[in-house]
Amino acid sequence: LDTIKSRAYRTLDIDVMNDTPARNNPRVTNMVLIGVLASLLHYPVEDWDKVLIQNIPPKFVDLNREALTAGHKLGREKAAALEGGSGAAP
């Protein structure tokens, strides 16, 4: 991690397993990280809803939506902390 930090423009330390719904279900870790990435690219989390519905079995949509939303919020908060802001989306 130190090597990455020394070479990267900026990095966000995100504890996916403890700060998100992934702590209860590691299978949604990927969705949390997609939410973080979406927030950093300024994609509204609502835009992903159709993707979830089309690609995830119905019984898992709510769990994945929760993970995506948590990741999106976490990404905004971490990015804002780096920039000294409030965490609000642009």
C-alpha positions in Angstrom: 0.0 0.0 0.0 2.9 2.4 0.7 4.3 1.8 -2.7 0.9 2.6 -4.3 0.5 5.7 -2.2 4.0 7.0 -3.1 3.2 6.7 -6.8 -0.4 7.7 -7.0 -1.8 11.2 -7.4 -4.1 10.5 -4.5 -5.4 7.5 -2.7 -8.4 6.8 -0.5 -8.1 4.4 2.5 -11.4 2.5 2.5 -12.1 -0.2 5.0 -14.8 -2.0 3.0 -15.1 -4.9 5.4 -15.8 -2.7 8.4 -17.4 0.5 7.1 -20.1 -0.9 4.8 -22.7 -3.7 4.4 -19.8 -6.0 3.3 -19.0 -6.6 7.0 -22.1 -8.8 7.1 -21.8 -10.2 3.6 -18.3 -10.2 1.9 -20.0 -11.2 -1.4 -21.1 -7.6 -1.9 -17.6 -6.1 -1.5 -17.4 -5.7 -5.3 -20.7 -3.7 -5.3 -19.4 -1.4 -2.5 -16.2 -0.7 -4.6 -18.3 0.0 -7.7 -20.3 2.5 -5.6 -17.0 4.2 -4.5 -15.8 4.4 -8.1 -19.1 5.7 -9.3 -19.0 8.5 -6.7 -15.5 9.5 -7.7 -16.6 9.6 -11.4 -19.7 11.6 -10.4 -22.2 9.0 -11.6 -25.4 9.2 -9.6 -26.1 6.1 -7.7 -29.7 6.1 -9.1 -28.2 5.5 -12.6 -27.0 2.1 -11.5 -30.5 0.9 -10.4 -31.5 -0.2 -13.9 -28.1 -2.1 -14.2 -28.8 -3.9 -10.9 -32.3 -4.9 -11.9 -31.2 -6.2 -15.3 -28.2 -8.1 -14.1 -28.8 -9.4 -10.6 -31.3 -12.0 -9.5 -34.3 -10.2 -7.9 -33.8 -11.7 -4.4 -30.3 -10.0 -4.3 -31.2 -6.6 -5.8 -31.9 -4.9 -2.4 -28.7 -6.2 -0.8 -26.6 -5.0 -3.8 -28.4 -1.7 -3.9 -27.6 -1.1 -0.2 -24.0 -2.0 -0.8 -23.7 0.2 -3.9 -25.4 3.1 -2.1 -23.1 2.7 1.0 -20.0 2.6 -1.3 -21.2 5.7 -3.1 -21.7 7.6 0.2 -18.3 6.4 1.5 -16.5 7.4 -1.6 -18.0 11.0 -1.4 -17.1 11.3 2.2 -13.5 10.0 1.8 -12.9 12.3 -1.3 -14.3 15.3 0.6 -12.1 14.6 3.5 -9.1 14.7 1.2 -10.3 18.0 -0.2 -11.5 19.4 3.1 -15.1 19.6 2.0 -18.5 18.4 3.1 -18.9 15.2 1.1 -21.8 16.5 -0.9 -22.0 15.4 -4.5 -21.2 18.1 -7.1 
